[in-house]
């Protein structure tokens, strides 16, 4: 029997990937704060392009991780492919699954997304 086609996760997964680098947003913020106090708005304006470059880089990597993360399920089990620099595929047969949980948190419920947790 044919396998089902791979699907992409909900776009809210981009925010899930951003949470691992969220602390790095402090760097552009601190650089801007120091520039304002030491050199005024003109010093801040000279370095803001670098801040935007860092922020867009973080967002770009999160979007790329979302784009390259795919999943599928069929009568045999569930599979997930992911990876930016290193490709990884995980396959779990249905007979190995002990718990299948669907988590609908208040944050993602308005956009119709859920977190699926599979335990073996």
Secondary structure, DSSP 4 states (H G I P E B T S, - for coil): -PPPPPEEPPTTHHHHHHTTSGGGHHHHHHHHHHHHHHHHHHHHHHHHHHHHHHHHHHHHHHHHHHHH-EEEE-SSEEEEEE-SSS-EEEEEEGGG-SEEEEE--HHHHTTT--EEEEE-
